[in-house]
Amino acid sequence: MPVKKILSVSEVNSIVASYQQGQTILFIANQFATTRKRVAAILRENGTEKRSHCEQQRKYRLNEAFFDKIDTEAKAYFLGLMYADGHNDKSGRRFSLALQLRDKAIVETFKQCLDYEGPLLCDNSNPNVCILTVSSIRLCARLTELGCIPRKSLILTFPDFVEPNLLHHFIRGYLDGDGWITFSGRSKQPTIGALGTDSFIRTLAGIITKNVSVKATIRPHDTSKGICRVMVCGSIKCRKFADFLYKDATIFLERKKERADRICPVGQSIGERDSQSKLTNAMVEAIRAERAEKVSRLALSQKYGVSLSSIDRVIYKLANW
């Protein structure tokens, strides 16, 4: 093929764009009937850095700049998820995220955010686990800079660089990995909690107290030294915490969001004005009268077939009337 001596402005722009989109210098040179040396010169003249040898050998396309700046919901959320369930290999060449197969959708979302064209894998020893493994020296180094270090389980610390408007997205990502929302007892009292290093959890508890204005309880793990749990308990506190976590959220584990939505809202109507309530206005007045006679909350809950949190809202007049 004869070599074209002069390239138009539009051809030069197309060469730069093609290279930035992942095409090789050899492919571009053949496409535009020029030499590899000329393509390299065009890239240099237009301020486009040549990819490293490792990048040139890449089999699948990947946005290696994804974590360069934590300035979006997606970046904050997936950094939090990597803090919890990610693995940054000590070789510095690859990282992975492994979740249960039922949570495959969120792994797919991460893959899309990374603009990664490689496949998702399944663990041969556990077919119920979905794994995203990415080879990238640059991304591994950046994750390390961001605190998602190799062998992090016992030394992880809470990041101090996440912007306040993105902090809840980061925390939600972490809780989607190492957190839980449970309902216990007859009254189905909710608890939102997370597990982590003593340093990480104590900082997280302070952030919850500061931003949500609720008490977060810290307890040491039963068997693992240096590991703690943070918990927010009760419908009113958990509702406030959940509202903080899911504010303006578009990325989350569906199953945990469904649990969060089950936490009774603060100020929810009780009585006949609430079409979903089991309590009539007469029952509400009766509960207050019986409570004044020292009848226990649990006895009232069992008698009227509602949760303790519903009894509390009646007693303390937290409902809308």
GIWOHU-V583617 format. One record per backbone hydrogen bond with DSSP energy under -0.5 kcal/mol. NH is the residue of the N-H (numbers start at 1). CO is the residue of the C=O. If there is no record, write none. Layout:
nh=NH co=CO
nh=NH co=CO
//
This chain:
nh=4 co=33
nh=12 co=8
nh=13 co=9
nh=14 co=10
nh=15 co=11
nh=16 co=12
nh=17 co=13
nh=18 co=14
nh=19 co=15
nh=20 co=16
nh=21 co=17
nh=22 co=19
nh=23 co=18
nh=28 co=24
nh=29 co=25
nh=30 co=26
nh=31 co=27
nh=32 co=28
nh=33 co=30
nh=34 co=29
nh=39 co=35
nh=40 co=36
nh=41 co=37
nh=42 co=38
nh=43 co=39
nh=44 co=40
nh=45 co=41
nh=46 co=42
nh=47 co=44
nh=48 co=43
nh=49 co=47
nh=56 co=52
nh=57 co=53
nh=58 co=55
nh=63 co=114
nh=64 co=62
nh=66 co=63
nh=68 co=65
nh=71 co=69
nh=76 co=72
nh=77 co=73
nh=78 co=74
nh=79 co=75
nh=80 co=76
nh=81 co=77
nh=82 co=78
nh=83 co=79
nh=84 co=80
nh=85 co=81
nh=86 co=81
nh=86 co=82
nh=87 co=96
nh=89 co=87
nh=89 co=94
nh=92 co=89
nh=95 co=134
nh=96 co=87
nh=97 co=132
nh=98 co=85
nh=99 co=130
nh=101 co=128
nh=103 co=100
nh=104 co=101
nh=106 co=103
nh=107 co=103
nh=108 co=104
nh=109 co=105
nh=110 co=106
nh=111 co=107
nh=112 co=108
nh=113 co=109
nh=114 co=110
nh=115 co=112
nh=116 co=111
nh=117 co=61
nh=121 co=131
nh=123 co=126
nh=123 co=129
nh=126 co=123
nh=129 co=126
nh=130 co=99
nh=131 co=121
nh=132 co=97
nh=133 co=131
nh=134 co=95
nh=136 co=93
nh=136 co=134
nh=140 co=136
nh=141 co=137
nh=142 co=138
nh=143 co=139
nh=144 co=140
nh=145 co=141
nh=146 co=142
nh=147 co=144
nh=148 co=143
nh=149 co=147
nh=152 co=149
nh=155 co=152
nh=156 co=152
nh=166 co=163
nh=167 co=163
nh=167 co=164
nh=170 co=166
nh=171 co=167
nh=172 co=168
nh=173 co=169
nh=174 co=170
nh=175 co=171
nh=176 co=172
nh=177 co=173
nh=177 co=174
nh=178 co=174
nh=179 co=175
nh=180 co=193
nh=182 co=191
nh=184 co=189
nh=188 co=185
nh=189 co=184
nh=191 co=182
nh=192 co=232
nh=193 co=180
nh=193 co=191
nh=194 co=230
nh=195 co=178
nh=196 co=228
nh=198 co=226
nh=200 co=156
nh=201 co=197
nh=202 co=198
nh=203 co=199
nh=204 co=200
nh=205 co=201
nh=206 co=202
nh=207 co=203
nh=208 co=204
nh=209 co=205
nh=210 co=206
nh=211 co=207
nh=212 co=208
nh=213 co=208
nh=213 co=209
nh=214 co=208
nh=217 co=215
nh=217 co=231
nh=219 co=229
nh=221 co=227
nh=225 co=223
nh=227 co=224
nh=228 co=196
nh=229 co=219
nh=230 co=194
nh=231 co=217
nh=232 co=192
nh=234 co=190
nh=238 co=234
nh=239 co=235
nh=240 co=236
nh=241 co=237
nh=242 co=238
nh=243 co=239
nh=244 co=240
nh=245 co=241
nh=246 co=242
nh=247 co=244
nh=249 co=246
nh=254 co=252
nh=257 co=253
nh=258 co=254
nh=259 co=255
nh=260 co=256
nh=261 co=257
nh=262 co=258
nh=262 co=259
nh=263 co=259
nh=263 co=260
nh=268 co=265
nh=274 co=271
nh=275 co=273
nh=277 co=274
nh=284 co=280
nh=285 co=281
nh=286 co=282
nh=287 co=283
nh=288 co=284
nh=289 co=285
nh=290 co=286
nh=291 co=287
nh=292 co=288
nh=293 co=289
nh=294 co=291
nh=295 co=290
nh=300 co=296
nh=301 co=297
nh=302 co=298
nh=303 co=299
nh=304 co=300
nh=305 co=301
nh=306 co=301
nh=311 co=307
nh=312 co=308
nh=313 co=309
nh=314 co=310
nh=315 co=311
nh=316 co=312
nh=317 co=314
nh=318 co=313
nh=319 co=313
nh=320 co=267
//
